[in-house]
Amino acid sequence: MSPAVKAVAASAWRQLPFFLWLIALWMLLWGQFTVLAAVTGLVVALVVTRIFRLPPVELSGRVNLWYGAVFIVLFCLAVVRGSLLVAWQTLNPTRYPGTAVIAVPMRTDDDLIMAHVGVTASLIPGSLIIDADRDRRILYLHVIGVSSDEDVESQRRAVQGWEARIVRAVGSRAQLEAIRAQGASAQRGGGARW
């Protein structure tokens, strides 16, 4: 096999999860899990990936199923907790839920991890990503239910905790070591460990 063919095959293999995700997303959008929906999803995925030439995203190649399951369970609990908290804050006539825009520095230098953290934080009721500074690795969130600097720091630590969980589940070994080292230094410095 020639080097050019090997390079194309390797590129196609790396992009396969995203390609399959586009097909699944198409089927979810139509609410049909049929052969016709899969075939039209395949056509749409081909058109989208050929017209909108995005740079290839490199996956870490590492998936930890245990931490992935932990992430999913904790995420579902956070969504329920956030929903109840936001409902209480809006129905409570005695106290106005404070709001703030906070900057959360990411501890990893990876666009995919940053995107996952942003989506996760936005899906949990009570916070919404309003901007992402890719160069400085900072997510800006609008959050409700903050009334003090401690609440702001708690929100910041919560988002960084989601970053750590995502890195544990799908991050590279280097990212995992960086998160562990920063967590250990924060613990020695008296900060909370994610």
C-alpha positions as CSV (number, residue, x, y, z in Angstrom):
1,M,0.0,0.0,0.0
2,S,1.4,3.4,-1.0
3,P,2.1,6.1,1.7
4,A,-0.6,8.4,0.2
5,V,-3.3,5.7,0.5
6,K,-2.1,4.9,4.0
7,A,-2.4,8.6,4.9
8,V,-6.0,8.9,3.5
9,A,-7.0,5.7,5.3
10,A,-5.5,6.9,8.6
11,S,-7.3,10.3,8.2
12,A,-10.6,8.6,7.4
13,W,-10.2,6.3,10.5
14,R,-9.6,9.3,12.8
15,Q,-12.6,11.1,11.5
16,L,-14.9,8.0,11.6
17,P,-16.4,8.8,15.0
18,F,-17.4,12.3,13.9
19,F,-18.8,11.0,10.7
20,L,-20.9,8.4,12.6
21,W,-22.0,11.2,15.0
22,L,-23.3,13.2,12.0
23,I,-25.3,10.3,10.8
24,A,-26.7,9.6,14.3
25,L,-27.5,13.3,14.7
26,W,-29.4,13.3,11.3
27,M,-31.4,10.3,12.5
28,L,-32.2,12.0,15.8
29,L,-33.3,15.2,14.1
30,W,-35.7,13.3,12.0
31,G,-36.8,11.0,14.8
32,Q,-36.4,8.0,12.6
33,F,-34.1,5.1,13.0
34,T,-34.7,3.5,9.7
35,V,-32.5,2.4,6.8
36,L,-33.7,5.3,4.7
37,A,-32.8,7.8,7.5
38,A,-29.3,6.2,7.8
39,V,-28.7,6.4,4.1
40,T,-29.8,10.0,3.8
41,G,-27.8,10.7,6.9
42,L,-24.8,9.2,5.2
43,V,-25.4,11.4,2.1
44,V,-25.7,14.5,4.3
45,A,-22.6,13.6,6.3
46,L,-20.6,13.2,3.1
47,V,-21.9,16.6,1.7
48,V,-21.3,18.4,5.0
49,T,-17.7,17.0,5.5
50,R,-16.8,17.8,1.9
51,I,-18.3,21.3,1.7
52,F,-17.4,22.5,5.1
53,R,-13.7,21.6,5.3
54,L,-12.9,21.8,9.0
55,P,-9.5,21.0,10.3
56,P,-9.3,17.4,11.5
57,V,-9.8,16.9,15.2
58,E,-7.4,14.6,16.8
59,L,-8.9,12.3,19.4
60,S,-6.7,11.1,22.2
61,G,-7.3,7.5,21.5
62,R,-8.0,6.9,25.2
63,V,-11.4,6.2,26.5
64,N,-12.0,5.2,30.2
65,L,-15.4,3.6,30.4
66,W,-15.6,3.8,34.2
67,Y,-14.9,7.5,34.3
68,G,-17.2,8.0,31.3
69,A,-20.0,6.3,33.3
70,V,-19.2,8.4,36.3
71,F,-19.4,11.5,34.2
72,I,-22.8,10.5,32.8
73,V,-24.3,9.8,36.2
74,L,-22.9,13.0,37.8
75,F,-24.1,15.0,34.8
76,C,-27.6,13.6,35.1
77,L,-27.6,14.4,38.8
78,A,-26.3,17.9,38.1
79,V,-29.1,18.5,35.5
80,V,-31.8,17.5,38.0
81,R,-30.2,19.5,40.8
82,G,-29.8,22.5,38.6
83,S,-33.4,22.3,37.4
84,L,-34.7,22.2,40.9
85,L,-32.4,25.0,42.1
86,V,-33.4,27.3,39.2
87,A,-37.1,26.5,39.8
88,W,-36.7,27.4,43.4
89,Q,-34.8,30.5,42.7
90,T,-37.4,31.8,40.3
91,L,-40.4,30.9,42.5
92,N,-38.9,32.2,45.8
93,P,-40.4,35.6,46.3
94,T,-38.2,36.5,49.3
95,R,-34.8,36.6,47.5
96,Y,-33.6,37.7,44.1
97,P,-31.2,35.2,42.7
98,G,-27.9,37.0,42.0
99,T,-26.3,36.8,38.6
100,A,-22.7,37.1,37.5
101,V,-20.5,36.7,34.5
102,I,-17.5,34.6,35.5
103,A,-14.2,33.7,33.7
104,V,-13.1,30.1,34.1
105,P,-9.6,29.3,33.0
106,M,-9.2,25.9,31.4
107,R,-6.3,23.8,32.7
108,T,-5.9,21.8,29.4
109,D,-4.9,23.1,26.0
110,D,-7.3,21.2,23.8
111,D,-10.1,22.6,21.7
112,L,-12.2,19.4,21.9
113,I,-12.0,19.3,25.7
114,M,-12.8,23.0,25.9
115,A,-15.9,22.4,23.6
116,H,-17.0,19.5,25.8
117,V,-16.7,21.6,28.9
118,G,-18.6,24.4,27.4
119,V,-21.5,22.2,26.2
120,T,-21.6,20.5,29.6
121,A,-21.7,23.7,31.5
122,S,-24.4,25.1,29.3
123,L,-26.6,22.1,29.6
124,I,-26.7,22.3,33.3
125,P,-29.5,24.7,34.3
126,G,-28.2,27.9,36.0
127,S,-25.2,28.6,33.8
128,L,-24.7,29.4,30.1
129,I,-21.5,29.9,28.1
130,I,-21.5,33.3,26.6
131,D,-18.0,33.5,25.2
132,A,-14.9,31.3,24.8
133,D,-11.4,32.8,24.5
134,R,-9.6,30.1,22.6
135,D,-6.2,31.8,22.7
136,R,-6.2,32.3,26.5
137,R,-8.2,29.1,27.2
138,I,-10.9,30.9,29.1
139,L,-14.7,30.2,29.2
140,Y,-17.0,33.0,30.2
141,L,-20.3,31.9,31.8
142,H,-23.4,33.7,32.9
143,V,-24.5,32.1,36.1
144,I,-27.5,32.7,38.4
145,G,-27.7,32.0,42.1
146,V,-24.5,33.8,43.1
147,S,-24.5,36.3,45.9
148,S,-20.9,36.3,47.1
149,D,-17.3,35.8,46.0
150,E,-17.5,32.3,47.5
151,D,-20.4,31.5,45.2
152,V,-18.4,32.7,42.2
153,E,-15.4,30.5,43.2
154,S,-17.7,27.6,43.8
155,Q,-19.1,27.9,40.2
156,R,-15.6,28.3,38.8
157,R,-14.4,25.1,40.6
158,A,-17.5,23.3,39.5
159,V,-16.8,24.0,35.8
160,Q,-13.1,23.0,36.3
161,G,-14.4,19.8,37.9
162,W,-16.3,19.0,34.8
163,E,-13.1,19.6,32.8
164,A,-11.3,17.1,35.0
165,R,-14.1,14.5,34.7
166,I,-14.0,14.9,30.9
167,V,-10.2,14.6,30.8
168,R,-10.4,11.4,33.0
169,A,-13.0,9.9,30.6
170,V,-11.5,10.8,27.2
171,G,-8.4,13.0,27.6
172,S,-4.9,12.0,26.6
173,R,-2.5,10.7,29.2
174,A,-0.6,14.0,29.1
175,Q,-3.8,15.9,29.8
176,L,-4.7,13.5,32.6
177,E,-1.2,14.0,34.2
178,A,-1.6,17.8,33.9
179,I,-5.0,17.8,35.6
180,R,-3.6,15.5,38.4
181,A,-0.6,17.7,38.9
182,Q,-2.7,20.9,39.1
183,G,-5.1,19.2,41.5
184,A,-2.3,18.1,43.7
185,S,-0.8,21.6,43.8
186,A,-4.2,23.1,44.5
187,Q,-4.6,20.7,47.4
188,R,-1.2,21.6,48.8
189,G,-2.1,25.2,48.5
190,G,-5.3,24.8,50.4
191,G,-7.6,24.8,47.4
192,A,-10.4,22.3,46.8
193,R,-9.7,19.3,44.7
194,W,-12.1,18.9,41.9
